[in-house]
């Protein structure tokens, strides 16, 4: 039903999630981020929204990604219908894919990066996403662009077997304003998300965005 990348930039401690699905408003359910604390993506055949809320609370207590995954799924009798990605403040990652999720399912976990999907057109969708993300990072592209290009790569590799109708990118960095773009219902949501991202790079918009207050510069205008 959904393919998602969760990543951390160790240089800036930025946390990012990009996700797309063949259902409505993926951005309202899947991504959960707290800057400097961690990121959670909750999805699956029957998504448990509260994994995001409760998981971030545990990450704020400095629990590890693995312990958060174990606690959330261990306390949930419906865990076999869930898919979960956890990334903690140290960059460690953990994924859960319950065996009741519809095929194809696939997942990748490594330091500062986790990718997972269910009801995929092909099991190699996460591999295509990781390859693109790694290539973009090697080229020193902006972190948020790397995540978004990885989502596009997943879409091109087949994405959701039902087609794709909604997409989201959310990036949060300590002492910076967030990037938070959603396409809730569209015939081509991944490319529409990219179009919106490109608009955020317009010089006039950047001039507005860059003068807004941040936690370390609360009085700027």
Buried (B, 14 or more C-beta within 10 A) or exposed (E): BBBBBBBBBEEEBBBBBBBBBBBEBBBEBBBBBBBBBBBBBBBBBEBBEEBBEBBBEBBEEEBBBBBBBBBBBEEBEEBBBBBBBBBBBBBBBBBBBBEBBEEBBBBBBEEBBBBBBBBBBBBBBBBBBBBBBEBBBEEEBBBBBBBBBBBBBBBEBBBBBEEBBBBBBBBBBBEBEBBEBBBBEBEBBBBBBBEBBEEEEEEEEEEEBEEEEEEEEEEEE
